[in-house]
Amino acid sequence: MRFSANLGFLFTDRPLPEAIHAAARAGFAAVECHFPYDFAADEVRAALEETGLPMLGLNTWPGDRAAGDFGLAAVAGREDEARAAIRQAVDYAQAIGAGAVHVMAGCTDGGAEAEAVFRSNLAYACDLAAPHGLTILIEPINQRDVPGYHLSSTAHAASVIAALRRDNLRMMFDCYHLQIMGGDLLRRFARYQPIIGHVQFAGVPDRGAPDQGEVDYGWLLPQIAALGWPGPFGAEYRPGEAGTESSLGWLTRFSASAE
């Protein structure tokens, strides 16, 4: 199995280009990030080329987090902001050679207007990204951590993907969020595998290191790999005050268990 370091949570005590080098030294096969926009794209691309690590994906700008924003794509009345964030993400992804853009839906009342806005903005994102070979990802996010998030179930994500019929639209299968929103992870993965574009994981219930908590990833991830998932699996967890390097014992154990 191969693993990707999500640099939104890991190695955050250093600038993004340095975090990419740290991930390579730690033994990760790839990296991904949240919001890289404070760093010049050419510096990030240079770090990727120097290490040989692919950047799997990045997120659209979430809006004003202090005001409660957690994405914009489904928020009625803010279509111009949402599409500007999509253009920014697609341009940045293209500049650094990333593979995917996660379009963040945001918090809504869950009504029909929000859903129509979400689908319209996703169609825009897919059509903008397609000529560059970019995948657009949508991620069900649990309602405990982000109450009111517009997209919180795999069934909802699947219905959006089916309705839009864009070849480059896929679901982010985040084991942490989906365990909280119903569990049954292996069966759910198998059911939705044809439309899954990336897999992430973290310890449940506290989003800590993946070798702690209620999900046995040492068992689950090899089972997902056995279904034909090529990886890499995205490690998106909070490593704690001791820092990322001290939390990486799982990386050696999980890699060894898959051999």
N, C-alpha and C positions, 0 to 999 in steps of 0.2 A: 504494500500500500504506500501511496505517496501523500504527503501532507502539505498544506498551504498555510502560511502564517498570515492571519488577518492583522494588519498593522494599525487598524483602528483601536485595537486593544493590546496588542503585543509589541514590545520594544518601543513603547511610546515615550520613553525618557530621552529620546534622541531624535534628530530631524529625520524625515522620511528617507532620504537617500542613505543615511547611516543605518536606519532600521532595516533596509533591504539587505545591506551587507551583513548585519547581525543575523538575519534570518538564514542567509546562506551559510554562515559559519555554524549555526546551530543544527543544520542538516535538513532544513525545509526544502522541498522541491519547487515551491512556487510561493508567491505572495499575493495578497489582495488588500484593499484598503477601503476606508470610508470616504473621507473628504480630503483629497490631496491638494486642494486648490491653492493653498498658501505656498506651495513649492513650485518652482519653475519646472515646466514639463521636461525641458532638456536635461535638467539635473537628475530627475527621476529616471528618465530613459537611459541616461548614462550609467546610473547605478544598476539598472536591470541588465544592461549589456555587459557590464563588468562582471556581474555575478552569474550571468546566464539564467537567471530566474524569470519565468513569465509572470506578468501581472494579470491575474485572472479577471479582476473586475474592480469597480469603484461605484460609489453611490452618487445619485443626484444630490445637490445641495438641499438640506432639509427645511430651509426657511429660518425663521426667528425662533430658536429653541427656547430662549428666555420667555417668549410670549406663548409658548405651548405648541409651536409647530413641530411636526415630525414627518416632514414631507409635504408636498404641494399638489401632487398629480390628481387627487380626487377632490380637492377643495374648490367648491364652486365660487366663482367670482375672482379667482386668482390664476386663471388660465395663462395669462401673459407671463406671470412669474414662473409658473410651472414649466412652460415651454422654454423660457430663457434658461432655467436650470437644466433642462434636458439638452439643450444645445451646448451649454457649457460642458456637461459631462461627456457628451459624444465627442466634442472637439478635443477635450483633454485625453480621453481614452484613445482616440486615434493618434494623438501626438506621442503618447508613451508606448503604444503598441499593446494596450490592454485588450482583453477578449470580450468583456461584457460591461454593461451598465445596469445597475439596480435602480429602477425608478421607484422612489419612495412615495407611497400613496398619501400619507397624512391622516389626520384625525377628522372624522366627519360624523354626521348623524346617521350614516348608513342608508340614507334614502336613495330614491331613484335618480334625483338630480346629481348627487355625488357619484353614483355609479356611471351615469352617462358621461360626466366630465372625465372620470378615470379612464374609461374606455377610449374616449376621444384623444386624450393626451397620450395614452399608450400607443394608439395607432400612429400618432404623429412621431413618437419616439422610434417605433419600429421602422417606419418608412425612412426616417432620417438616418438611422443606424445601418440599415441593410446594405447600402452601397459600400460601406466600409468593412463589411463582414463582422459587425458587432452583434452580439446577442443582447436582447433586453430581458432583464430578470424582474419578476415580481415576487415578493416575499410575504407569506403569511406571518404576522407578528402577533405574539400573544397579548391578550387583553389585560393580563395582570400587570405587565410591565408598562404597556402603552394603552391605557383605557381609551376606547373610541377609535383605535386604529382601523382604517377602512377595510383592510384585508387581513383576516385572521384565521381563515380556514383553507385547507387544501382544496375542498370542494368549490369554494368561491374562486380561487385562483384558476382551477381547471375550467370553470365555466367561462371566465374571461378569455382564457387562451383559446377555447373552442369557438367563442363568438367572434373573436378578432381575426382568426385564421391567418396569422402572420407566422411565417416559418422561423423567424428569429425571436419569437417570444417564448420564454420558458419560465418555469417556477424555480425559485430558490427553496430548497428543502432544508430548512434549518432545524436540526433535531432538537435543539434547546426549546425553541418556540413551540414546536409541534408536540413535544412531550407534555408541555404544560396545557396545550389545547387538545388533549385527547389521547396522546400516547399511541400505542400499537404501531410503532415506528417502522418495523421491517415490513409488515403487511401493507402499510400505507405507501412506503417507498415502492414496493413492487407494483402496486396498483397504478401509481402515477409516474413510474419510471420513464415512459416515452416522452413526457413533457417536462422532465426535470433537467435544469441546466447547471445546477451547482448544489453541493451538499456541504452544510456547515454543522459544527457540533460544539457543545460546551457542557459543563457539569450542570445538573439540575438538582436542586431548585435555585442555586445562588449564582449561576453562570460562572462558577469557578473552574479550576482545572478539570479536564475531562476524565481523569482517573479517580474522581471523587463524585459522590452523589448517587442518585437513584438509577441512572442509566449505565449499563455495563457496555461501554464503547469498545472494550477489548473483545467483546463478543459481537456487538452489533455491526461495527464497521467492516470486519471481514465477511460477515454475512451479506452486507450490501455489495461489497466487492465481488462476491461469488455470484451475484445476480448479473454481473457484467459491467458494473459501474467502474470506469477506469480511473476515477479520481482526477486530481488530488482532492482530498477532504479538507475543508477549510476550518482551521482551528480559530474560533472566534469566542474567546473566553477572557475573563478578567484574572490576571495572574496573581493579584494580591500585592501587598506592600513589599514583599521580598524581591519582587522583580520577575521579569519574564524568564531569565535563564534558570532561576532556581525552581521554576514550575515545570520544567521540560522533561522530567523523568518519564512521563507517559510516552514521549516521542520515541524513545529507545525501546520501551516495552511493547508498544503497539506495533512498531515496525518489525520487531523481532517475532512477535506472535503471528504475523502474517506470512512469514517465510516458510 
